[in-house]
Amino acid sequence: MRPPPRTRLRGAIFDLDGTLVDSEENYFEADRLLLAERGVTLTREVKAQYVGRSNDEVLAGFRERFGLSDPVETLVARKNELYLELARRHTAVFPRIARFAERLRALGLPLAVASGSSPGVLETILDKTGLGSLFRVALSAEGGPSKPSPDIFLEAARRLGLEPDEALVIEDTQYGVEAAKRAFMTCIAVPFATPPPLPDAFLMADLLFEGGMAEFDVEVAVRFVCEQMPAAQPEASPQG
């Protein structure tokens, strides 16, 4: 673990897919249906090669790999339609991460969610899951540089009124961790859908839960944040 930065943390930025919500199965099914409409069978092994990439990158990769004739923009629009149909029926929240976000709010930290999902998908998921009320800022990277570019995190910090080194990022992919560190932000990494061994980029995280969501400990994460907030004290754990 890297030593904590000297500046005081004043806000946090959460990734959405794989961090706040378990969207992997819905995205796989949307990709599978999209390709099936075009006579292509998608396997989980192939899909695993694109985990953590933006929709634009995934579909550009599929277009080249499978020789699809549709423009990437058409593929993105259709995939978003398919995904929203699935997501409206069921989207699972990771309860420990949701509790962590609630604890950070209780400490007075403003929160943002920064996602590679489209604005429509982001709005729908936050509304359906009830997570939207936790976040002051909800930002989509669609149409802009995708992670590991730090742009989306830098913009989220700006909208929260933070300097980059005052922001904490919570991420599940190697690309997200790399983006956070390129932005000179503190990072907590909770790997998801990443088979071992973990890519070296995860080692850049300031706090890494190598076992992913099964290992994530809300109290450890809150303590880590509070240690970088000299004026704050860890709140008591809720009873019951």
C-alpha positions as CSV (number, residue, x, y, z in Angstrom):
1,M,0.0,0.0,0.0
2,R,1.3,3.5,-0.8
3,P,1.5,6.1,1.9
4,P,-1.5,8.4,2.0
5,P,-1.2,11.8,0.4
6,R,-0.5,14.8,2.6
7,T,-3.5,16.7,1.5
8,R,-6.9,16.2,3.2
9,L,-9.5,14.3,1.3
10,R,-12.6,16.4,0.7
11,G,-14.7,14.3,-1.7
12,A,-15.1,11.0,-3.4
13,I,-15.7,9.7,-6.9
14,F,-17.3,6.3,-7.5
15,D,-17.2,4.2,-10.7
16,L,-20.6,2.7,-11.5
17,D,-20.4,-0.6,-13.3
18,G,-18.6,-3.3,-11.3
19,T,-18.2,-0.9,-8.3
20,L,-21.6,0.4,-7.2
21,V,-23.7,-2.1,-9.3
22,D,-23.2,-5.6,-10.6
23,S,-23.9,-4.9,-14.3
24,E,-21.6,-7.4,-15.9
25,E,-24.3,-10.0,-16.6
26,N,-26.7,-7.4,-18.1
27,Y,-23.9,-6.1,-20.3
28,F,-22.9,-9.6,-21.4
29,E,-26.5,-10.3,-22.3
30,A,-26.9,-7.0,-24.2
31,D,-23.7,-7.7,-26.2
32,R,-24.8,-11.3,-26.8
33,L,-28.2,-10.2,-28.1
34,L,-26.7,-7.4,-30.2
35,L,-24.3,-9.8,-31.9
36,A,-26.9,-12.5,-32.3
37,E,-29.0,-10.1,-34.3
38,R,-26.1,-10.0,-36.7
39,G,-25.5,-13.7,-36.8
40,V,-22.5,-13.8,-34.4
41,T,-22.2,-15.9,-31.3
42,L,-20.5,-14.2,-28.3
43,T,-18.7,-16.4,-25.7
44,R,-17.9,-15.3,-22.2
45,E,-14.2,-15.9,-22.9
46,V,-14.3,-13.3,-25.7
47,K,-16.3,-10.9,-23.6
48,A,-13.8,-11.2,-20.7
49,Q,-11.1,-9.7,-23.0
50,Y,-13.1,-6.4,-23.0
51,V,-13.9,-6.0,-19.3
52,G,-13.3,-2.5,-18.1
53,R,-13.4,-0.9,-21.5
54,S,-15.9,1.7,-22.6
55,N,-18.9,0.9,-24.8
56,D,-17.3,2.6,-27.7
57,E,-14.1,0.6,-27.4
58,V,-15.9,-2.7,-26.8
59,L,-18.1,-2.3,-29.9
60,A,-15.3,-1.0,-32.0
61,G,-13.4,-4.1,-31.1
62,F,-16.4,-6.3,-31.9
63,R,-16.9,-4.5,-35.2
64,E,-13.3,-5.3,-36.2
65,R,-13.2,-8.8,-34.8
66,F,-16.4,-10.0,-36.3
67,G,-16.4,-7.9,-39.5
68,L,-19.6,-6.0,-38.6
69,S,-20.8,-3.4,-41.2
70,D,-22.8,-1.2,-38.8
71,P,-21.1,2.1,-37.7
72,V,-19.9,2.0,-34.0
73,E,-22.5,4.7,-33.2
74,T,-25.3,2.4,-34.4
75,L,-24.0,-0.5,-32.4
76,V,-23.7,1.7,-29.3
77,A,-27.3,3.0,-29.6
78,R,-28.7,-0.5,-30.1
79,K,-26.7,-2.0,-27.2
80,N,-27.9,0.8,-24.9
81,E,-31.5,-0.1,-25.9
82,L,-31.0,-3.7,-25.1
83,Y,-29.1,-3.0,-21.9
84,L,-31.8,-0.6,-20.6
85,E,-34.5,-3.3,-21.2
86,L,-32.5,-5.7,-19.0
87,A,-31.4,-3.2,-16.4
88,R,-35.0,-2.0,-15.8
89,R,-35.9,-5.6,-15.0
90,H,-33.0,-6.2,-12.6
91,T,-29.9,-4.4,-11.5
92,A,-28.1,-5.5,-8.3
93,V,-26.4,-3.0,-6.0
94,F,-23.3,-4.0,-4.2
95,P,-24.5,-3.4,-0.6
96,R,-21.1,-2.9,1.0
97,I,-20.1,-0.2,-1.5
98,A,-23.5,1.5,-1.0
99,R,-22.9,1.5,2.7
100,F,-19.5,2.9,2.2
101,A,-20.9,5.7,0.1
102,E,-23.5,6.4,2.8
103,R,-20.7,6.6,5.5
104,L,-18.7,9.0,3.4
105,R,-21.8,11.2,3.0
106,A,-22.2,11.1,6.8
107,L,-18.6,12.3,7.1
108,G,-19.6,15.4,5.1
109,L,-17.9,14.4,1.8
110,P,-19.6,15.3,-1.4
111,L,-19.8,12.4,-3.8
112,A,-19.8,11.9,-7.6
113,V,-20.3,8.9,-9.9
114,A,-18.1,8.8,-13.0
115,S,-19.0,6.2,-15.5
116,G,-18.2,5.0,-19.1
117,S,-21.9,4.2,-19.5
118,S,-24.1,6.5,-21.6
119,P,-25.9,9.4,-19.8
120,G,-29.3,7.6,-20.3
121,V,-28.0,4.4,-18.8
122,L,-26.4,6.2,-15.9
123,E,-29.6,8.1,-15.1
124,T,-31.7,5.0,-15.3
125,I,-29.5,2.9,-13.1
126,L,-29.1,5.6,-10.4
127,D,-32.9,6.2,-10.4
128,K,-33.9,2.5,-10.4
129,T,-31.5,1.5,-7.6
130,G,-32.1,4.6,-5.5
131,L,-28.4,5.4,-5.5
132,G,-28.9,8.8,-7.2
133,S,-29.7,10.6,-4.0
134,L,-26.2,9.9,-2.7
135,F,-24.4,11.8,-5.5
136,R,-24.1,15.5,-6.1
137,V,-22.6,14.8,-9.6
138,A,-23.3,12.1,-12.1
139,L,-21.0,12.2,-15.1
140,S,-20.7,10.0,-18.3
141,A,-17.6,9.7,-20.3
142,E,-19.5,8.7,-23.5
143,G,-18.1,10.6,-26.4
144,G,-14.9,11.6,-24.6
145,P,-11.7,9.8,-23.7
146,S,-12.2,6.6,-21.8
147,K,-10.2,5.3,-18.9
148,P,-7.2,5.1,-18.4
149,S,-7.5,8.7,-19.5
150,P,-8.0,10.8,-16.3
151,D,-10.3,13.3,-17.9
152,I,-13.6,12.0,-16.4
153,F,-12.2,12.0,-12.9
154,L,-10.6,15.5,-13.3
155,E,-14.0,16.8,-14.5
156,A,-15.9,15.1,-11.7
157,A,-13.5,16.7,-9.2
158,R,-13.9,20.1,-10.8
159,R,-17.7,19.8,-10.5
160,L,-17.4,18.9,-6.9
161,G,-15.1,21.9,-6.3
162,L,-12.1,19.8,-5.5
163,E,-8.4,19.9,-6.5
164,P,-7.4,16.5,-7.9
165,D,-5.3,15.5,-4.9
166,E,-8.3,16.2,-2.6
167,A,-10.4,13.5,-4.3
168,L,-10.8,9.8,-3.5
169,V,-11.6,7.4,-6.4
170,I,-13.3,4.0,-5.9
171,E,-12.7,1.7,-8.8
172,D,-12.9,-2.0,-9.9
173,T,-10.8,-2.1,-13.0
174,Q,-7.1,-1.7,-13.8
175,Y,-8.0,1.1,-16.3
176,G,-9.9,3.0,-13.6
177,V,-7.1,2.7,-11.1
178,E,-4.6,3.9,-13.7
179,A,-6.9,6.8,-14.6
180,A,-7.2,7.8,-10.9
181,K,-3.4,7.8,-10.4
182,R,-2.8,9.7,-13.6
183,A,-5.1,12.3,-12.1
184,F,-3.0,12.3,-8.9
185,M,-6.0,11.1,-6.8
186,T,-6.1,8.7,-3.9
187,C,-7.6,5.3,-5.0
188,I,-9.4,2.4,-3.4
189,A,-9.5,-0.6,-5.7
190,V,-12.0,-3.5,-5.4
191,P,-11.3,-5.7,-8.4
192,F,-14.4,-7.2,-10.1
193,A,-14.6,-9.7,-13.0
194,T,-10.8,-9.7,-13.2
195,P,-9.3,-13.3,-13.0
196,P,-6.1,-13.7,-11.1
197,P,-3.3,-12.8,-11.3
198,L,-4.3,-9.2,-11.0
199,P,-2.7,-6.8,-13.6
200,D,0.1,-4.8,-12.1
201,A,-1.9,-1.6,-12.5
202,F,-3.9,-2.6,-9.4
203,L,-0.7,-2.2,-7.3
204,M,-0.9,1.5,-7.9
205,A,-4.0,1.7,-5.7
206,D,-3.5,3.3,-2.2
207,L,-5.8,0.6,-0.7
208,L,-6.4,-2.6,-2.6
209,F,-8.9,-5.3,-1.6
210,E,-7.3,-8.1,-3.7
211,G,-10.2,-10.5,-3.1
212,G,-12.6,-8.0,-4.6
213,M,-16.1,-7.5,-3.2
214,A,-15.9,-10.6,-1.0
215,E,-12.9,-9.0,0.8
216,F,-14.2,-5.4,0.9
217,D,-14.5,-4.2,4.5
218,V,-16.5,-1.0,5.0
219,E,-14.9,-0.3,8.4
220,V,-11.4,-0.7,7.0
221,A,-12.2,1.6,4.1
222,V,-13.8,4.3,6.3
223,R,-10.8,4.2,8.7
224,F,-8.5,4.7,5.7
225,V,-10.4,7.8,4.6
226,C,-10.7,9.2,8.2
227,E,-6.9,8.9,8.6
228,Q,-6.6,11.3,5.7
229,M,-9.2,13.7,7.2
230,P,-7.4,15.2,10.3
231,A,-10.6,17.1,11.4
232,A,-12.8,14.0,11.1
233,Q,-13.3,11.1,13.4
234,P,-14.7,7.7,12.3
235,E,-18.4,7.5,13.1
236,A,-19.7,4.7,15.2
237,S,-20.9,1.7,13.3
238,P,-24.7,1.5,13.0
239,Q,-26.3,-0.7,15.6
240,G,-28.1,-3.9,14.6
